[in-house]
Amino acid sequence: MAVKGKILVAWNSNDSFTMVTKLVFPNAEQDDIALQYKGRIVRGDRQYTFVLQHSVLGRVEGEGWIGPESIVQQYWVLKDRHMRTGFETLYRLSPNRYHFSGGIMAGHHLSSTMEAVVERHQS
């Protein structure tokens, strides 16, 4: 199904960030998905941790790694009887274009995946 959305990132002076994502499914009877991240990346490090409020999954914690061409994140849903976890990868195609792929697992089974091209617009 088609998906449209926006990702807004804000940096604070103490190396912390907030990121808000909204995904809309224009041609489906799927509810919108909203994500609110808060995390911290220590200058010079390639690893970071974050907390996330996810409109479908609830409260989530995770970690990420920043590589030369990609960002990889894994996360786990807190207090979840389904033992859901997830992963996301953003791979840089060009300075302002990224390929996104991610999935959610329930226990040992993949329950959903998403793939998209993300374009960066600076304000």
mmCIF file of the C-alpha atoms, coordinates in Angstrom:
data_MODEL
# 
_entry.id   MODEL 
# 
loop_
_atom_site.group_PDB 
_atom_site.id 
_atom_site.type_symbol 
_atom_site.label_atom_id 
_atom_site.label_alt_id 
_atom_site.label_comp_id 
_atom_site.label_asym_id 
_atom_site.label_entity_id 
_atom_site.label_seq_id 
_atom_site.pdbx_PDB_ins_code 
_atom_site.Cartn_x 
_atom_site.Cartn_y 
_atom_site.Cartn_z 
_atom_site.occupancy 
_atom_site.B_iso_or_equiv 
_atom_site.pdbx_formal_charge 
_atom_site.auth_seq_id 
_atom_site.auth_comp_id 
_atom_site.auth_asym_id 
_atom_site.auth_atom_id 
_atom_site.pdbx_PDB_model_num 
ATOM 1   C CA . MET A 1 1   ? 0.000  0.000   0.000  1.00 0.00 ? 1   MET A CA 1 
ATOM 2   C CA . ALA A 1 2   ? 1.135  3.534   -0.631 1.00 0.00 ? 2   ALA A CA 1 
ATOM 3   C CA . VAL A 1 3   ? 2.475  5.636   2.240  1.00 0.00 ? 3   VAL A CA 1 
ATOM 4   C CA . LYS A 1 4   ? 3.289  9.327   2.519  1.00 0.00 ? 4   LYS A CA 1 
ATOM 5   C CA . GLY A 1 5   ? 4.780  11.144  5.449  1.00 0.00 ? 5   GLY A CA 1 
ATOM 6   C CA . LYS A 1 6   ? 7.222  13.551  7.001  1.00 0.00 ? 6   LYS A CA 1 
ATOM 7   C CA . ILE A 1 7   ? 10.163 13.251  9.349  1.00 0.00 ? 7   ILE A CA 1 
ATOM 8   C CA . LEU A 1 8   ? 11.229 16.316  11.329 1.00 0.00 ? 8   LEU A CA 1 
ATOM 9   C CA . VAL A 1 9   ? 14.502 16.283  13.285 1.00 0.00 ? 9   VAL A CA 1 
ATOM 10  C CA . ALA A 1 10  ? 15.599 18.885  15.841 1.00 0.00 ? 10  ALA A CA 1 
ATOM 11  C CA . TRP A 1 11  ? 18.994 19.020  17.580 1.00 0.00 ? 11  TRP A CA 1 
ATOM 12  C CA . ASN A 1 12  ? 19.625 20.494  21.028 1.00 0.00 ? 12  ASN A CA 1 
ATOM 13  C CA . SER A 1 13  ? 22.884 21.957  22.294 1.00 0.00 ? 13  SER A CA 1 
ATOM 14  C CA . ASN A 1 14  ? 23.574 18.982  24.603 1.00 0.00 ? 14  ASN A CA 1 
ATOM 15  C CA . ASP A 1 15  ? 23.821 16.436  21.728 1.00 0.00 ? 15  ASP A CA 1 
ATOM 16  C CA . SER A 1 16  ? 20.229 15.315  22.193 1.00 0.00 ? 16  SER A CA 1 
ATOM 17  C CA . PHE A 1 17  ? 17.675 15.097  19.419 1.00 0.00 ? 17  PHE A CA 1 
ATOM 18  C CA . THR A 1 18  ? 13.962 14.833  18.937 1.00 0.00 ? 18  THR A CA 1 
ATOM 19  C CA . MET A 1 19  ? 12.410 13.357  15.851 1.00 0.00 ? 19  MET A CA 1 
ATOM 20  C CA . VAL A 1 20  ? 8.749  13.310  14.899 1.00 0.00 ? 20  VAL A CA 1 
ATOM 21  C CA . THR A 1 21  ? 7.432  11.131  12.100 1.00 0.00 ? 21  THR A CA 1 
ATOM 22  C CA . LYS A 1 22  ? 3.927  10.962  10.678 1.00 0.00 ? 22  LYS A CA 1 
ATOM 23  C CA . LEU A 1 23  ? 2.934  8.315   8.155  1.00 0.00 ? 23  LEU A CA 1 
ATOM 24  C CA . VAL A 1 24  ? -0.305 8.560   6.176  1.00 0.00 ? 24  VAL A CA 1 
ATOM 25  C CA . PHE A 1 25  ? -1.804 5.761   4.073  1.00 0.00 ? 25  PHE A CA 1 
ATOM 26  C CA . PRO A 1 26  ? -3.843 7.694   1.480  1.00 0.00 ? 26  PRO A CA 1 
ATOM 27  C CA . ASN A 1 27  ? -5.439 4.778   -0.392 1.00 0.00 ? 27  ASN A CA 1 
ATOM 28  C CA . ALA A 1 28  ? -6.081 2.403   2.512  1.00 0.00 ? 28  ALA A CA 1 
ATOM 29  C CA . GLU A 1 29  ? -8.294 2.101   5.540  1.00 0.00 ? 29  GLU A CA 1 
ATOM 30  C CA . GLN A 1 30  ? -5.175 2.148   7.682  1.00 0.00 ? 30  GLN A CA 1 
ATOM 31  C CA . ASP A 1 31  ? -4.915 4.630   10.552 1.00 0.00 ? 31  ASP A CA 1 
ATOM 32  C CA . ASP A 1 32  ? -2.085 7.170   10.420 1.00 0.00 ? 32  ASP A CA 1 
ATOM 33  C CA . ILE A 1 33  ? 1.040  6.276   12.393 1.00 0.00 ? 33  ILE A CA 1 
ATOM 34  C CA . ALA A 1 34  ? 2.766  8.878   14.572 1.00 0.00 ? 34  ALA A CA 1 
ATOM 35  C CA . LEU A 1 35  ? 6.206  8.423   16.158 1.00 0.00 ? 35  LEU A CA 1 
ATOM 36  C CA . GLN A 1 36  ? 7.967  10.719  18.642 1.00 0.00 ? 36  GLN A CA 1 
ATOM 37  C CA . TYR A 1 37  ? 11.630 9.922   19.313 1.00 0.00 ? 37  TYR A CA 1 
ATOM 38  C CA . LYS A 1 38  ? 13.958 11.380  21.940 1.00 0.00 ? 38  LYS A CA 1 
ATOM 39  C CA . GLY A 1 39  ? 17.598 10.403  22.068 1.00 0.00 ? 39  GLY A CA 1 
ATOM 40  C CA . ARG A 1 40  ? 21.177 11.452  22.496 1.00 0.00 ? 40  ARG A CA 1 
ATOM 41  C CA . ILE A 1 41  ? 24.225 11.054  20.280 1.00 0.00 ? 41  ILE A CA 1 
ATOM 42  C CA . VAL A 1 42  ? 27.519 11.903  21.936 1.00 0.00 ? 42  VAL A CA 1 
ATOM 43  C CA . ARG A 1 43  ? 29.668 13.923  19.539 1.00 0.00 ? 43  ARG A CA 1 
ATOM 44  C CA . GLY A 1 44  ? 32.126 11.600  17.792 1.00 0.00 ? 44  GLY A CA 1 
ATOM 45  C CA . ASP A 1 45  ? 30.231 8.408   18.673 1.00 0.00 ? 45  ASP A CA 1 
ATOM 46  C CA . ARG A 1 46  ? 28.461 6.237   16.155 1.00 0.00 ? 46  ARG A CA 1 
ATOM 47  C CA . GLN A 1 47  ? 26.079 4.653   18.674 1.00 0.00 ? 47  GLN A CA 1 
ATOM 48  C CA . TYR A 1 48  ? 23.043 6.197   20.324 1.00 0.00 ? 48  TYR A CA 1 
ATOM 49  C CA . THR A 1 49  ? 20.011 5.256   22.365 1.00 0.00 ? 49  THR A CA 1 
ATOM 50  C CA . PHE A 1 50  ? 16.465 6.539   22.148 1.00 0.00 ? 50  PHE A CA 1 
ATOM 51  C CA . VAL A 1 51  ? 12.979 6.281   23.569 1.00 0.00 ? 51  VAL A CA 1 
ATOM 52  C CA . LEU A 1 52  ? 9.986  6.389   21.296 1.00 0.00 ? 52  LEU A CA 1 
ATOM 53  C CA . GLN A 1 53  ? 6.269  6.889   21.705 1.00 0.00 ? 53  GLN A CA 1 
ATOM 54  C CA . HIS A 1 54  ? 4.650  4.958   18.853 1.00 0.00 ? 54  HIS A CA 1 
ATOM 55  C CA . SER A 1 55  ? 0.938  5.407   18.126 1.00 0.00 ? 55  SER A CA 1 
ATOM 56  C CA . VAL A 1 56  ? 0.499  1.676   17.440 1.00 0.00 ? 56  VAL A CA 1 
ATOM 57  C CA . LEU A 1 57  ? 3.182  -0.008  19.580 1.00 0.00 ? 57  LEU A CA 1 
ATOM 58  C CA . GLY A 1 58  ? 3.160  2.318   22.598 1.00 0.00 ? 58  GLY A CA 1 
ATOM 59  C CA . ARG A 1 59  ? 6.350  2.988   24.571 1.00 0.00 ? 59  ARG A CA 1 
ATOM 60  C CA . VAL A 1 60  ? 9.504  1.740   22.877 1.00 0.00 ? 60  VAL A CA 1 
ATOM 61  C CA . GLU A 1 61  ? 13.233 1.816   23.660 1.00 0.00 ? 61  GLU A CA 1 
ATOM 62  C CA . GLY A 1 62  ? 15.994 1.307   21.152 1.00 0.00 ? 62  GLY A CA 1 
ATOM 63  C CA . GLU A 1 63  ? 19.514 1.832   19.950 1.00 0.00 ? 63  GLU A CA 1 
ATOM 64  C CA . GLY A 1 64  ? 21.059 2.927   16.722 1.00 0.00 ? 64  GLY A CA 1 
ATOM 65  C CA . TRP A 1 65  ? 24.333 2.798   14.850 1.00 0.00 ? 65  TRP A CA 1 
ATOM 66  C CA . ILE A 1 66  ? 25.488 5.398   12.357 1.00 0.00 ? 66  ILE A CA 1 
ATOM 67  C CA . GLY A 1 67  ? 27.647 4.089   9.529  1.00 0.00 ? 67  GLY A CA 1 
ATOM 68  C CA . PRO A 1 68  ? 29.342 5.914   6.655  1.00 0.00 ? 68  PRO A CA 1 
ATOM 69  C CA . GLU A 1 69  ? 26.326 5.332   4.365  1.00 0.00 ? 69  GLU A CA 1 
ATOM 70  C CA . SER A 1 70  ? 23.554 4.119   6.663  1.00 0.00 ? 70  SER A CA 1 
ATOM 71  C CA . ILE A 1 71  ? 21.735 4.375   9.966  1.00 0.00 ? 71  ILE A CA 1 
ATOM 72  C CA . VAL A 1 72  ? 20.537 1.120   11.539 1.00 0.00 ? 72  VAL A CA 1 
ATOM 73  C CA . GLN A 1 73  ? 18.142 1.023   14.495 1.00 0.00 ? 73  GLN A CA 1 
ATOM 74  C CA . GLN A 1 74  ? 16.663 -1.750  16.560 1.00 0.00 ? 74  GLN A CA 1 
ATOM 75  C CA . TYR A 1 75  ? 13.969 -1.350  19.191 1.00 0.00 ? 75  TYR A CA 1 
ATOM 76  C CA . TRP A 1 76  ? 11.808 -3.289  21.579 1.00 0.00 ? 76  TRP A CA 1 
ATOM 77  C CA . VAL A 1 77  ? 8.311  -2.562  22.858 1.00 0.00 ? 77  VAL A CA 1 
ATOM 78  C CA . LEU A 1 78  ? 8.157  -2.176  26.644 1.00 0.00 ? 78  LEU A CA 1 
ATOM 79  C CA . LYS A 1 79  ? 5.683  -4.227  28.701 1.00 0.00 ? 79  LYS A CA 1 
ATOM 80  C CA . ASP A 1 80  ? 4.398  -6.005  25.606 1.00 0.00 ? 80  ASP A CA 1 
ATOM 81  C CA . ARG A 1 81  ? 2.838  -9.466  25.893 1.00 0.00 ? 81  ARG A CA 1 
ATOM 82  C CA . HIS A 1 82  ? 3.514  -10.076 22.166 1.00 0.00 ? 82  HIS A CA 1 
ATOM 83  C CA . MET A 1 83  ? 7.291  -9.533  22.669 1.00 0.00 ? 83  MET A CA 1 
ATOM 84  C CA . ARG A 1 84  ? 7.419  -7.166  19.676 1.00 0.00 ? 84  ARG A CA 1 
ATOM 85  C CA . THR A 1 85  ? 10.730 -5.841  18.412 1.00 0.00 ? 85  THR A CA 1 
ATOM 86  C CA . GLY A 1 86  ? 11.660 -3.973  15.279 1.00 0.00 ? 86  GLY A CA 1 
ATOM 87  C CA . PHE A 1 87  ? 14.427 -2.758  13.050 1.00 0.00 ? 87  PHE A CA 1 
ATOM 88  C CA . GLU A 1 88  ? 14.911 0.112   10.621 1.00 0.00 ? 88  GLU A CA 1 
ATOM 89  C CA . THR A 1 89  ? 17.636 0.946   8.128  1.00 0.00 ? 89  THR A CA 1 
ATOM 90  C CA . LEU A 1 90  ? 18.140 4.214   6.279  1.00 0.00 ? 90  LEU A CA 1 
ATOM 91  C CA . TYR A 1 91  ? 20.669 3.807   3.465  1.00 0.00 ? 91  TYR A CA 1 
ATOM 92  C CA . ARG A 1 92  ? 21.974 6.931   1.729  1.00 0.00 ? 92  ARG A CA 1 
ATOM 93  C CA . LEU A 1 93  ? 21.373 6.864   -2.026 1.00 0.00 ? 93  LEU A CA 1 
ATOM 94  C CA . SER A 1 94  ? 22.548 10.453  -2.567 1.00 0.00 ? 94  SER A CA 1 
ATOM 95  C CA . PRO A 1 95  ? 23.108 13.490  -0.314 1.00 0.00 ? 95  PRO A CA 1 
ATOM 96  C CA . ASN A 1 96  ? 19.348 14.098  -0.007 1.00 0.00 ? 96  ASN A CA 1 
ATOM 97  C CA . ARG A 1 97  ? 17.788 10.677  -0.763 1.00 0.00 ? 97  ARG A CA 1 
ATOM 98  C CA . TYR A 1 98  ? 17.609 7.615   1.444  1.00 0.00 ? 98  TYR A CA 1 
ATOM 99  C CA . HIS A 1 99  ? 16.169 4.144   1.094  1.00 0.00 ? 99  HIS A CA 1 
ATOM 100 C CA . PHE A 1 100 ? 14.222 3.104   4.204  1.00 0.00 ? 100 PHE A CA 1 
ATOM 101 C CA . SER A 1 101 ? 13.419 -0.478  5.099  1.00 0.00 ? 101 SER A CA 1 
ATOM 102 C CA . GLY A 1 102 ? 12.106 -1.794  8.371  1.00 0.00 ? 102 GLY A CA 1 
ATOM 103 C CA . GLY A 1 103 ? 10.075 -4.476  9.996  1.00 0.00 ? 103 GLY A CA 1 
ATOM 104 C CA . ILE A 1 104 ? 8.312  -5.492  13.181 1.00 0.00 ? 104 ILE A CA 1 
ATOM 105 C CA . MET A 1 105 ? 8.572  -8.915  14.742 1.00 0.00 ? 105 MET A CA 1 
ATOM 106 C CA . ALA A 1 106 ? 6.250  -10.557 17.253 1.00 0.00 ? 106 ALA A CA 1 
ATOM 107 C CA . GLY A 1 107 ? 8.326  -13.137 19.080 1.00 0.00 ? 107 GLY A CA 1 
ATOM 108 C CA . HIS A 1 108 ? 10.276 -14.938 16.366 1.00 0.00 ? 108 HIS A CA 1 
ATOM 109 C CA . HIS A 1 109 ? 7.896  -14.094 13.504 1.00 0.00 ? 109 HIS A CA 1 
ATOM 110 C CA . LEU A 1 110 ? 8.043  -11.139 11.128 1.00 0.00 ? 110 LEU A CA 1 
ATOM 111 C CA . SER A 1 111 ? 4.635  -9.449  11.356 1.00 0.00 ? 111 SER A CA 1 
ATOM 112 C CA . SER A 1 112 ? 5.080  -6.418  9.066  1.00 0.00 ? 112 SER A CA 1 
ATOM 113 C CA . THR A 1 113 ? 7.564  -4.681  6.810  1.00 0.00 ? 113 THR A CA 1 
ATOM 114 C CA . MET A 1 114 ? 7.826  -1.291  5.177  1.00 0.00 ? 114 MET A CA 1 
ATOM 115 C CA . GLU A 1 115 ? 10.005 0.050   2.400  1.00 0.00 ? 115 GLU A CA 1 
ATOM 116 C CA . ALA A 1 116 ? 10.194 3.648   1.120  1.00 0.00 ? 116 ALA A CA 1 
ATOM 117 C CA . VAL A 1 117 ? 12.382 6.306   -0.437 1.00 0.00 ? 117 VAL A CA 1 
ATOM 118 C CA . VAL A 1 118 ? 12.896 9.314   1.833  1.00 0.00 ? 118 VAL A CA 1 
ATOM 119 C CA . GLU A 1 119 ? 13.932 12.711  0.473  1.00 0.00 ? 119 GLU A CA 1 
ATOM 120 C CA . ARG A 1 120 ? 15.558 15.330  2.685  1.00 0.00 ? 120 ARG A CA 1 
ATOM 121 C CA . HIS A 1 121 ? 14.388 18.943  2.488  1.00 0.00 ? 121 HIS A CA 1 
ATOM 122 C CA . GLN A 1 122 ? 16.267 21.462  4.596  1.00 0.00 ? 122 GLN A CA 1 
ATOM 123 C CA . SER A 1 123 ? 14.491 24.507  5.939  1.00 0.00 ? 123 SER A CA 1 
# 
